[in-house]
Amino acid sequence: MRQEYQFFVYILSNYKRTTLYVGFTNNIVRRIIEHKNGLGSKFTKLYKLTDLLYYEQYQYVEDAISREKEIKKWRRNKKITLIKSENIKINDLSNKLFTEYDISESEIKDYLKGVKDN
């Protein structure tokens, strides 16, 4: 029997919206905080990909990984169409996400402090 968790596929960009990045995580809040503070991958750090434009939630890891691979193969215009289907103005959804999960500024600072201490 498969264990149930939460998994996410997400799309990031920079403020100019010139580069898109498709990622996968089991903790979307933690991962977005990391990206916003330069703790993401070398690629996201290099291109300053900190704006969350789109995300989907999955119950099973296999489904999320499959979806991530599918979206990564798409051309840019198809990814933009997907983003616009949920985020017509292509805004950064990070604050909405933090509000949805009831994450405060102090919790973000505490998390970052813990990461830097390790």
A tleap script that builds the chain and sets N, CA, C and O, in Angstrom:
source leaprc.protein.ff14SB
mol = sequence {
  NMET ARG GLN GLU TYR GLN PHE PHE VAL TYR
  ILE LEU SER ASN TYR LYS ARG THR THR LEU
  TYR VAL GLY PHE THR ASN ASN ILE VAL ARG
  ARG ILE ILE GLU HIE LYS ASN GLY LEU GLY
  SER LYS PHE THR LYS LEU TYR LYS LEU THR
  ASP LEU LEU TYR TYR GLU GLN TYR GLN TYR
  VAL GLU ASP ALA ILE SER ARG GLU LYS GLU
  ILE LYS LYS TRP ARG ARG ASN LYS LYS ILE
  THR LEU ILE LYS SER GLU ASN ILE LYS ILE
  ASN ASP LEU SER ASN LYS LEU PHE THR GLU
  TYR ASP ILE SER GLU SER GLU ILE LYS ASP
  TYR LEU LYS GLY VAL LYS ASP CASN
}
set mol.1.N position { 0.841 -1.194 0.000 }
set mol.1.CA position { 0.000 0.000 0.000 }
set mol.1.C position { 0.880 1.249 0.000 }
set mol.1.O position { 1.850 1.323 0.755 }
set mol.2.N position { 0.552 2.222 -0.834 }
set mol.2.CA position { 1.354 3.437 -0.939 }
set mol.2.C position { 1.056 4.377 0.229 }
set mol.2.O position { -0.094 4.555 0.629 }
set mol.3.N position { 2.121 4.970 0.762 }
set mol.3.CA position { 2.003 5.968 1.835 }
set mol.3.C position { 1.555 7.296 1.252 }
set mol.3.O position { 1.959 7.648 0.144 }
set mol.4.N position { 0.730 8.039 1.976 }
set mol.4.CA position { 0.236 9.316 1.493 }
set mol.4.C position { 1.036 10.474 2.094 }
set mol.4.O position { 1.256 10.537 3.303 }
set mol.5.N position { 1.461 11.380 1.224 }
set mol.5.CA position { 2.193 12.578 1.611 }
set mol.5.C position { 1.707 13.730 0.744 }
set mol.5.O position { 0.690 13.613 0.061 }
set mol.6.N position { 2.428 14.832 0.771 }
set mol.6.CA position { 2.176 15.943 -0.140 }
set mol.6.C position { 3.428 16.167 -0.972 }
set mol.6.O position { 4.537 16.235 -0.443 }
set mol.7.N position { 3.240 16.279 -2.257 }
set mol.7.CA position { 4.335 16.561 -3.172 }
set mol.7.C position { 3.880 17.674 -4.112 }
set mol.7.O position { 2.693 17.813 -4.405 }
set mol.8.N position { 4.841 18.457 -4.575 }
set mol.8.CA position { 4.519 19.621 -5.394 }
set mol.8.C position { 5.422 19.695 -6.605 }
set mol.8.O position { 6.610 19.378 -6.536 }
set mol.9.N position { 4.843 20.117 -7.714 }
set mol.9.CA position { 5.573 20.508 -8.911 }
set mol.9.C position { 5.360 22.010 -9.022 }
set mol.9.O position { 4.241 22.496 -8.855 }
set mol.10.N position { 6.427 22.745 -9.302 }
set mol.10.CA position { 6.310 24.204 -9.314 }
set mol.10.C position { 7.135 24.798 -10.444 }
set mol.10.O position { 8.059 24.178 -10.971 }
set mol.11.N position { 6.765 26.027 -10.796 }
set mol.11.CA position { 7.501 26.764 -11.829 }
set mol.11.C position { 7.940 28.096 -11.236 }
set mol.11.O position { 7.137 28.841 -10.674 }
set mol.12.N position { 9.233 28.379 -11.375 }
set mol.12.CA position { 9.817 29.639 -10.924 }
set mol.12.C position { 10.272 30.459 -12.120 }
set mol.12.O position { 10.471 29.938 -13.217 }
set mol.13.N position { 10.429 31.752 -11.881 }
set mol.13.CA position { 11.046 32.629 -12.869 }
set mol.13.C position { 11.757 33.759 -12.124 }
set mol.13.O position { 11.705 33.841 -10.897 }
set mol.14.N position { 12.418 34.621 -12.885 }
set mol.14.CA position { 13.026 35.817 -12.299 }
set mol.14.C position { 12.088 36.998 -12.525 }
set mol.14.O position { 11.045 36.849 -13.162 }
set mol.15.N position { 12.449 38.152 -12.015 }
set mol.15.CA position { 11.556 39.307 -12.121 }
set mol.15.C position { 11.329 39.747 -13.564 }
set mol.15.O position { 10.309 40.370 -13.861 }
set mol.16.N position { 12.251 39.438 -14.457 }
set mol.16.CA position { 12.092 39.791 -15.871 }
set mol.16.C position { 11.273 38.752 -16.638 }
set mol.16.O position { 10.849 38.996 -17.768 }
set mol.17.N position { 11.056 37.599 -16.019 }
set mol.17.CA position { 10.317 36.479 -16.621 }
set mol.17.C position { 11.027 35.928 -17.860 }
set mol.17.O position { 10.386 35.451 -18.796 }
set mol.18.N position { 12.361 36.002 -17.849 }
set mol.18.CA position { 13.122 35.539 -19.009 }
set mol.18.C position { 13.439 34.047 -18.966 }
set mol.18.O position { 13.620 33.427 -20.014 }
set mol.19.N position { 13.508 33.469 -17.788 }
set mol.19.CA position { 13.878 32.063 -17.636 }
set mol.19.C position { 12.841 31.375 -16.766 }
set mol.19.O position { 12.378 31.939 -15.774 }
set mol.20.N position { 12.476 30.146 -17.143 }
set mol.20.CA position { 11.557 29.346 -16.343 }
set mol.20.C position { 12.294 28.131 -15.797 }
set mol.20.O position { 13.180 27.576 -16.446 }
set mol.21.N position { 11.910 27.736 -14.602 }
set mol.21.CA position { 12.495 26.556 -13.949 }
set mol.21.C position { 11.354 25.702 -13.412 }
set mol.21.O position { 10.478 26.205 -12.708 }
set mol.22.N position { 11.361 24.425 -13.737 }
set mol.22.CA position { 10.362 23.489 -13.231 }
set mol.22.C position { 11.030 22.637 -12.165 }
set mol.22.O position { 12.076 22.034 -12.404 }
set mol.23.N position { 10.419 22.591 -10.990 }
set mol.23.CA position { 10.987 21.835 -9.887 }
set mol.23.C position { 9.968 20.938 -9.214 }
set mol.23.O position { 8.779 20.960 -9.532 }
set mol.24.N position { 10.464 20.150 -8.278 }
set mol.24.CA position { 9.657 19.181 -7.534 }
set mol.24.C position { 10.123 19.221 -6.087 }
set mol.24.O position { 11.320 19.340 -5.826 }
set mol.25.N position { 9.192 19.124 -5.143 }
set mol.25.CA position { 9.554 19.122 -3.726 }
set mol.25.C position { 8.467 18.449 -2.901 }
set mol.25.O position { 7.334 18.289 -3.354 }
set mol.26.N position { 8.827 18.061 -1.692 }
set mol.26.CA position { 7.826 17.541 -0.757 }
set mol.26.C position { 7.440 18.599 0.272 }
set mol.26.O position { 6.601 18.345 1.137 }
set mol.27.N position { 8.047 19.786 0.184 }
set mol.27.CA position { 7.716 20.875 1.099 }
set mol.27.C position { 7.849 22.190 0.324 }
set mol.27.O position { 8.931 22.773 0.249 }
set mol.28.N position { 6.756 22.632 -0.236 }
set mol.28.CA position { 6.781 23.808 -1.122 }
set mol.28.C position { 7.174 25.085 -0.384 }
set mol.28.O position { 7.899 25.917 -0.930 }
set mol.29.N position { 6.706 25.246 0.840 }
set mol.29.CA position { 7.026 26.460 1.597 }
set mol.29.C position { 8.528 26.536 1.856 }
set mol.29.O position { 9.159 27.558 1.587 }
set mol.30.N position { 9.091 25.462 2.374 }
set mol.30.CA position { 10.531 25.429 2.649 }
set mol.30.C position { 11.333 25.685 1.380 }
set mol.30.O position { 12.299 26.447 1.390 }
set mol.31.N position { 10.929 25.047 0.296 }
set mol.31.CA position { 11.692 25.159 -0.949 }
set mol.31.C position { 11.650 26.574 -1.519 }
set mol.31.O position { 12.664 27.070 -2.010 }
set mol.32.N position { 10.497 27.225 -1.460 }
set mol.32.CA position { 10.394 28.590 -1.975 }
set mol.32.C position { 11.204 29.539 -1.108 }
set mol.32.O position { 11.854 30.445 -1.630 }
set mol.33.N position { 11.178 29.349 0.203 }
set mol.33.CA position { 12.015 30.166 1.094 }
set mol.33.C position { 13.481 30.000 0.718 }
set mol.33.O position { 14.229 30.976 0.666 }
set mol.34.N position { 13.891 28.756 0.456 }
set mol.34.CA position { 15.281 28.504 0.056 }
set mol.34.C position { 15.610 29.230 -1.254 }
set mol.34.O position { 16.635 29.905 -1.350 }
set mol.35.N position { 14.748 29.093 -2.251 }
set mol.35.CA position { 14.997 29.764 -3.535 }
set mol.35.C position { 15.090 31.279 -3.358 }
set mol.35.O position { 15.970 31.915 -3.939 }
set mol.36.N position { 14.205 31.853 -2.574 }
set mol.36.CA position { 14.182 33.304 -2.378 }
set mol.36.C position { 15.412 33.814 -1.638 }
set mol.36.O position { 15.723 35.004 -1.694 }
set mol.37.N position { 16.108 32.927 -0.950 }
set mol.37.CA position { 17.276 33.323 -0.173 }
set mol.37.C position { 18.572 32.731 -0.711 }
set mol.37.O position { 19.551 32.595 0.023 }
set mol.38.N position { 18.577 32.380 -1.992 }
set mol.38.CA position { 19.792 31.913 -2.647 }
set mol.38.C position { 20.264 30.548 -2.204 }
set mol.38.O position { 21.441 30.220 -2.351 }
set mol.39.N position { 19.355 29.741 -1.658 }
set mol.39.CA position { 19.719 28.413 -1.175 }
set mol.39.C position { 19.214 27.310 -2.094 }
set mol.39.O position { 19.261 26.131 -1.744 }
set mol.40.N position { 18.732 27.696 -3.268 }
set mol.40.CA position { 18.243 26.725 -4.236 }
set mol.40.C position { 19.395 26.120 -5.020 }
set mol.40.O position { 20.546 26.164 -4.586 }
set mol.41.N position { 19.083 25.563 -6.162 }
set mol.41.CA position { 20.106 24.962 -7.015 }
set mol.41.C position { 21.013 26.042 -7.595 }
set mol.41.O position { 20.688 27.228 -7.544 }
set mol.42.N position { 22.148 25.627 -8.144 }
set mol.42.CA position { 23.070 26.575 -8.779 }
set mol.42.C position { 22.379 27.309 -9.922 }
set mol.42.O position { 22.584 28.508 -10.113 }
set mol.43.N position { 21.556 26.582 -10.684 }
set mol.43.CA position { 20.850 27.179 -11.821 }
set mol.43.C position { 19.904 28.276 -11.360 }
set mol.43.O position { 19.910 29.370 -11.923 }
set mol.44.N position { 19.092 28.001 -10.346 }
set mol.44.CA position { 18.128 29.005 -9.875 }
set mol.44.C position { 18.837 30.184 -9.228 }
set mol.44.O position { 18.367 31.319 -9.312 }
set mol.45.N position { 19.945 29.924 -8.597 }
set mol.45.CA position { 20.729 31.004 -7.985 }
set mol.45.C position { 21.362 31.887 -9.071 }
set mol.45.O position { 21.322 33.114 -8.984 }
set mol.46.N position { 21.938 31.255 -10.081 }
set mol.46.CA position { 22.597 31.975 -11.178 }
set mol.46.C position { 21.630 32.915 -11.905 }
set mol.46.O position { 21.979 34.056 -12.208 }
set mol.47.N position { 20.429 32.436 -12.178 }
set mol.47.CA position { 19.455 33.222 -12.930 }
set mol.47.C position { 18.448 33.965 -12.044 }
set mol.47.O position { 17.472 34.533 -12.534 }
set mol.48.N position { 18.705 33.948 -10.728 }
set mol.48.CA position { 17.855 34.662 -9.753 }
set mol.48.C position { 16.384 34.285 -9.901 }
set mol.48.O position { 15.508 35.148 -9.966 }
set mol.49.N position { 16.132 32.970 -9.954 }
set mol.49.CA position { 14.775 32.454 -10.116 }
set mol.49.C position { 14.141 32.318 -8.739 }
set mol.49.O position { 14.304 31.303 -8.061 }
set mol.50.N position { 13.419 33.350 -8.339 }
set mol.50.CA position { 12.855 33.405 -6.983 }
set mol.50.C position { 11.343 33.588 -6.965 }
set mol.50.O position { 10.727 33.479 -5.905 }
set mol.51.N position { 10.738 33.862 -8.105 }
set mol.51.CA position { 9.297 34.125 -8.150 }
set mol.51.C position { 8.525 32.847 -8.476 }
set mol.51.O position { 8.735 32.226 -9.518 }
set mol.52.N position { 7.639 32.473 -7.577 }
set mol.52.CA position { 6.781 31.303 -7.766 }
set mol.52.C position { 5.619 31.704 -8.675 }
set mol.52.O position { 4.805 32.555 -8.315 }
set mol.53.N position { 5.549 31.086 -9.854 }
set mol.53.CA position { 4.503 31.437 -10.810 }
set mol.53.C position { 3.380 30.414 -10.855 }
set mol.53.O position { 2.256 30.736 -11.239 }
set mol.54.N position { 3.685 29.178 -10.462 }
set mol.54.CA position { 2.699 28.104 -10.615 }
set mol.54.C position { 3.103 26.942 -9.717 }
set mol.54.O position { 4.288 26.677 -9.519 }
set mol.55.N position { 2.097 26.248 -9.174 }
set mol.55.CA position { 2.374 25.003 -8.466 }
set mol.55.C position { 1.160 24.091 -8.474 }
set mol.55.O position { 0.018 24.546 -8.529 }
set mol.56.N position { 1.432 22.805 -8.418 }
set mol.56.CA position { 0.411 21.761 -8.344 }
set mol.56.C position { 0.765 20.848 -7.179 }
set mol.56.O position { 1.940 20.637 -6.880 }
set mol.57.N position { -0.240 20.320 -6.537 }
set mol.57.CA position { -0.032 19.429 -5.393 }
set mol.57.C position { -0.432 18.005 -5.768 }
set mol.57.O position { -1.408 17.791 -6.487 }
set mol.58.N position { 0.334 17.041 -5.273 }
set mol.58.CA position { 0.072 15.624 -5.534 }
set mol.58.C position { 0.143 14.832 -4.239 }
set mol.58.O position { 0.853 15.192 -3.300 }
set mol.59.N position { -0.601 13.762 -4.221 }
set mol.59.CA position { -0.627 12.870 -3.061 }
set mol.59.C position { 0.509 11.846 -3.131 }
set mol.59.O position { 1.045 11.434 -2.103 }
set mol.60.N position { 0.864 11.445 -4.338 }
set mol.60.CA position { 1.863 10.390 -4.508 }
set mol.60.C position { 3.090 10.904 -5.255 }
set mol.60.O position { 2.978 11.644 -6.233 }
set mol.61.N position { 4.247 10.500 -4.779 }
set mol.61.CA position { 5.515 10.962 -5.341 }
set mol.61.C position { 5.642 10.600 -6.813 }
set mol.61.O position { 6.155 11.395 -7.600 }
set mol.62.N position { 5.186 9.421 -7.196 }
set mol.62.CA position { 5.306 8.984 -8.580 }
set mol.62.C position { 4.551 9.921 -9.519 }
set mol.62.O position { 5.021 10.222 -10.617 }
set mol.63.N position { 3.383 10.378 -9.084 }
set mol.63.CA position { 2.580 11.282 -9.906 }
set mol.63.C position { 3.279 12.634 -10.075 }
set mol.63.O position { 3.300 13.198 -11.169 }
set mol.64.N position { 3.844 13.139 -8.995 }
set mol.64.CA position { 4.529 14.434 -9.051 }
set mol.64.C position { 5.775 14.366 -9.931 }
set mol.64.O position { 6.021 15.263 -10.737 }
set mol.65.N position { 6.541 13.325 -9.777 }
set mol.65.CA position { 7.761 13.173 -10.584 }
set mol.65.C position { 7.403 13.046 -12.068 }
set mol.65.O position { 8.058 13.640 -12.925 }
set mol.66.N position { 6.376 12.278 -12.356 }
set mol.66.CA position { 5.929 12.115 -13.740 }
set mol.66.C position { 5.487 13.452 -14.339 }
set mol.66.O position { 5.813 13.763 -15.485 }
set mol.67.N position { 4.751 14.234 -13.564 }
set mol.67.CA position { 4.274 15.536 -14.026 }
set mol.67.C position { 5.434 16.513 -14.235 }
set mol.67.O position { 5.457 17.260 -15.213 }
set mol.68.N position { 6.395 16.501 -13.306 }
set mol.68.CA position { 7.569 17.369 -13.456 }
set mol.68.C position { 8.296 17.051 -14.762 }
set mol.68.O position { 8.648 17.958 -15.515 }
set mol.69.N position { 8.515 15.782 -15.024 }
set mol.69.CA position { 9.202 15.375 -16.252 }
set mol.69.C position { 8.418 15.787 -17.495 }
set mol.69.O position { 8.997 16.219 -18.492 }
set mol.70.N position { 7.092 15.649 -17.422 }
set mol.70.CA position { 6.240 16.037 -18.539 }
set mol.70.C position { 6.371 17.530 -18.837 }
set mol.70.O position { 6.594 17.921 -19.983 }
set mol.71.N position { 6.233 18.358 -17.807 }
set mol.71.CA position { 6.296 19.815 -17.999 }
set mol.71.C position { 7.681 20.249 -18.462 }
set mol.71.O position { 7.794 21.147 -19.296 }
set mol.72.N position { 8.727 19.635 -17.943 }
set mol.72.CA position { 10.091 20.005 -18.336 }
set mol.72.C position { 10.326 19.818 -19.837 }
set mol.72.O position { 11.138 20.528 -20.431 }
set mol.73.N position { 9.626 18.876 -20.445 }
set mol.73.CA position { 9.788 18.611 -21.876 }
set mol.73.C position { 9.074 19.642 -22.751 }
set mol.73.O position { 9.368 19.760 -23.940 }
set mol.74.N position { 8.152 20.373 -22.173 }
set mol.74.CA position { 7.361 21.322 -22.943 }
set mol.74.C position { 8.182 22.512 -23.405 }
set mol.74.O position { 9.185 22.873 -22.790 }
set mol.75.N position { 7.741 23.111 -24.492 }
set mol.75.CA position { 8.309 24.373 -24.948 }
set mol.75.C position { 7.829 25.488 -24.021 }
set mol.75.O position { 6.837 25.345 -23.306 }
set mol.76.N position { 8.550 26.584 -24.054 }
set mol.76.CA position { 8.251 27.723 -23.180 }
set mol.76.C position { 6.800 28.201 -23.298 }
set mol.76.O position { 6.145 28.448 -22.285 }
set mol.77.N position { 6.294 28.332 -24.536 }
set mol.77.CA position { 4.939 28.870 -24.703 }
set mol.77.C position { 3.875 27.976 -24.071 }
set mol.77.O position { 2.863 28.482 -23.587 }
set mol.78.N position { 4.075 26.690 -24.065 }
set mol.78.CA position { 3.121 25.783 -23.426 }
set mol.78.C position { 3.187 25.935 -21.901 }
set mol.78.O position { 2.160 25.854 -21.228 }
set mol.79.N position { 4.380 26.152 -21.358 }
set mol.79.CA position { 4.528 26.393 -19.912 }
set mol.79.C position { 3.842 27.700 -19.521 }
set mol.79.O position { 3.173 27.773 -18.490 }
set mol.80.N position { 4.013 28.725 -20.348 }
set mol.80.CA position { 3.365 30.020 -20.079 }
set mol.80.C position { 1.844 29.860 -20.101 }
set mol.80.O position { 1.151 30.439 -19.265 }
set mol.81.N position { 1.329 29.094 -21.034 }
set mol.81.CA position { -0.114 28.837 -21.092 }
set mol.81.C position { -0.583 28.144 -19.821 }
set mol.81.O position { -1.637 28.484 -19.285 }
set mol.82.N position { 0.181 27.185 -19.336 }
set mol.82.CA position { -0.159 26.506 -18.084 }
set mol.82.C position { -0.168 27.500 -16.927 }
set mol.82.O position { -1.108 27.519 -16.131 }
set mol.83.N position { 0.860 28.313 -16.831 }
set mol.83.CA position { 0.938 29.318 -15.765 }
set mol.83.C position { -0.272 30.240 -15.820 }
set mol.83.O position { -0.915 30.486 -14.799 }
set mol.84.N position { -0.585 30.752 -17.008 }
set mol.84.CA position { -1.701 31.689 -17.163 }
set mol.84.C position { -3.058 31.049 -16.871 }
set mol.84.O position { -4.019 31.756 -16.566 }
set mol.85.N position { -3.147 29.739 -16.961 }
set mol.85.CA position { -4.418 29.072 -16.657 }
set mol.85.C position { -4.811 29.253 -15.191 }
set mol.85.O position { -5.991 29.177 -14.849 }
set mol.86.N position { -3.826 29.492 -14.329 }
set mol.86.CA position { -4.080 29.698 -12.898 }
set mol.86.C position { -3.630 31.079 -12.415 }
set mol.86.O position { -4.070 31.542 -11.363 }
set mol.87.N position { -2.765 31.729 -13.170 }
set mol.87.CA position { -2.122 32.979 -12.730 }
set mol.87.C position { -2.033 33.909 -13.939 }
set mol.87.O position { -0.958 34.113 -14.503 }
set mol.88.N position { -3.169 34.463 -14.321 }
set mol.88.CA position { -3.300 35.206 -15.578 }
set mol.88.C position { -2.306 36.358 -15.714 }
set mol.88.O position { -1.833 36.634 -16.817 }
set mol.89.N position { -1.986 37.028 -14.618 }
set mol.89.CA position { -1.060 38.165 -14.673 }
set mol.89.C position { 0.402 37.755 -14.477 }
set mol.89.O position { 1.296 38.601 -14.490 }
set mol.90.N position { 0.631 36.482 -14.300 }
set mol.90.CA position { 1.967 35.922 -14.097 }
set mol.90.C position { 2.673 36.635 -12.931 }
set mol.90.O position { 3.819 37.069 -13.050 }
set mol.91.N position { 1.975 36.738 -11.833 }
set mol.91.CA position { 2.508 37.342 -10.604 }
set mol.91.C position { 3.244 36.304 -9.758 }
set mol.91.O position { 3.049 35.098 -9.917 }
set mol.92.N position { 4.077 36.790 -8.874 }
set mol.92.CA position { 4.733 35.933 -7.886 }
set mol.92.C position { 3.668 35.489 -6.878 }
set mol.92.O position { 3.005 36.325 -6.263 }
set mol.93.N position { 3.509 34.190 -6.712 }
set mol.93.CA position { 2.498 33.626 -5.819 }
set mol.93.C position { 3.031 33.298 -4.430 }
set mol.93.O position { 2.319 32.700 -3.624 }
set mol.94.N position { 4.260 33.676 -4.140 }
set mol.94.CA position { 4.881 33.308 -2.866 }
set mol.94.C position { 4.090 33.807 -1.667 }
set mol.94.O position { 3.834 33.045 -0.735 }
set mol.95.N position { 3.702 35.071 -1.679 }
set mol.95.CA position { 2.963 35.609 -0.527 }
set mol.95.C position { 1.632 34.900 -0.345 }
set mol.95.O position { 1.218 34.638 0.784 }
set mol.96.N position { 0.961 34.588 -1.438 }
set mol.96.CA position { -0.292 33.830 -1.377 }
set mol.96.C position { -0.035 32.457 -0.739 }
set mol.96.O position { -0.801 32.004 0.111 }
set mol.97.N position { 1.036 31.818 -1.156 }
set mol.97.CA position { 1.399 30.505 -0.608 }
set mol.97.C position { 1.684 30.597 0.888 }
set mol.97.O position { 1.188 29.781 1.665 }
set mol.98.N position { 2.480 31.583 1.294 }
set mol.98.CA position { 2.810 31.740 2.713 }
set mol.98.C position { 1.558 32.026 3.534 }
set mol.98.O position { 1.428 31.542 4.659 }
set mol.99.N position { 0.642 32.806 2.982 }
set mol.99.CA position { -0.625 33.084 3.675 }
set mol.99.C position { -1.470 31.817 3.774 }
set mol.99.O position { -2.048 31.525 4.821 }
set mol.100.N position { -1.533 31.072 2.676 }
set mol.100.CA position { -2.309 29.829 2.640 }
set mol.100.C position { -1.822 28.834 3.696 }
set mol.100.O position { -2.625 28.139 4.318 }
set mol.101.N position { -0.521 28.772 3.890 }
set mol.101.CA position { 0.055 27.845 4.875 }
set mol.101.C position { 0.332 28.523 6.215 }
set mol.101.O position { 0.952 27.933 7.099 }
set mol.102.N position { -0.134 29.766 6.358 }
set mol.102.CA position { -0.032 30.521 7.610 }
set mol.102.C position { 1.419 30.614 8.108 }
set mol.102.O position { 1.716 30.316 9.265 }
set mol.103.N position { 2.311 31.035 7.203 }
set mol.103.CA position { 3.729 31.180 7.514 }
set mol.103.C position { 4.027 32.655 7.758 }
set mol.103.O position { 3.762 33.493 6.896 }
set mol.104.N position { 4.570 32.972 8.916 }
set mol.104.CA position { 4.871 34.364 9.267 }
set mol.104.C position { 6.312 34.716 8.905 }
set mol.104.O position { 7.142 33.841 8.660 }
set mol.105.N position { 6.587 36.023 8.877 }
set mol.105.CA position { 7.951 36.501 8.613 }
set mol.105.C position { 8.923 35.944 9.654 }
set mol.105.O position { 10.045 35.570 9.312 }
set mol.106.N position { 8.508 35.888 10.905 }
set mol.106.CA position { 9.397 35.385 11.962 }
set mol.106.C position { 9.700 33.903 11.766 }
set mol.106.O position { 10.812 33.459 12.053 }
set mol.107.N position { 8.728 33.132 11.282 }
set mol.107.CA position { 8.979 31.710 11.004 }
set mol.107.C position { 9.974 31.546 9.859 }
set mol.107.O position { 10.818 30.650 9.883 }
set mol.108.N position { 9.869 32.413 8.863 }
set mol.108.CA position { 10.816 32.374 7.754 }
set mol.108.C position { 12.218 32.704 8.262 }
set mol.108.O position { 13.181 32.022 7.912 }
set mol.109.N position { 12.337 33.735 9.076 }
set mol.109.CA position { 13.636 34.124 9.637 }
set mol.109.C position { 14.208 33.018 10.521 }
set mol.109.O position { 15.406 32.741 10.471 }
set mol.110.N position { 13.361 32.386 11.326 }
set mol.110.CA position { 13.814 31.281 12.183 }
set mol.110.C position { 14.323 30.120 11.342 }
set mol.110.O position { 15.347 29.518 11.666 }
set mol.111.N position { 13.615 29.803 10.263 }
set mol.111.CA position { 14.047 28.725 9.379 }
set mol.111.C position { 15.414 29.044 8.773 }
set mol.111.O position { 16.309 28.199 8.766 }
set mol.112.N position { 15.566 30.265 8.266 }
set mol.112.CA position { 16.829 30.664 7.639 }
set mol.112.C position { 17.968 30.665 8.643 }
set mol.112.O position { 19.089 30.283 8.306 }
set mol.113.N position { 17.703 31.080 9.847 }
set mol.113.CA position { 18.717 31.069 10.899 }
set mol.113.C position { 19.179 29.630 11.151 }
set mol.113.O position { 20.374 29.368 11.291 }
set mol.114.N position { 18.227 28.712 11.206 }
set mol.114.CA position { 18.559 27.292 11.405 }
set mol.114.C position { 19.388 26.728 10.292 }
set mol.114.O position { 20.295 25.934 10.538 }
set mol.115.N position { 19.101 27.118 9.069 }
set mol.115.CA position { 19.851 26.637 7.900 }
set mol.115.C position { 21.281 27.165 7.949 }
set mol.115.O position { 22.233 26.431 7.686 }
set mol.116.N position { 21.420 28.441 8.286 }
set mol.116.CA position { 22.755 29.058 8.320 }
set mol.116.C position { 23.588 28.540 9.479 }
set mol.116.O position { 24.816 28.518 9.399 }
set mol.117.N position { 22.932 28.121 10.562 }
set mol.117.CA position { 23.647 27.593 11.725 }
set mol.117.C position { 24.234 26.203 11.461 }
set mol.117.O position { 25.176 25.785 12.135 }
set mol.118.N position { 23.676 25.492 10.481 }
set mol.118.CA position { 24.135 24.112 10.198 }
set mol.118.C position { 25.256 24.067 9.216 }
set mol.118.O position { 25.743 22.987 8.883 }
savepdb mol mol.pdb
quit
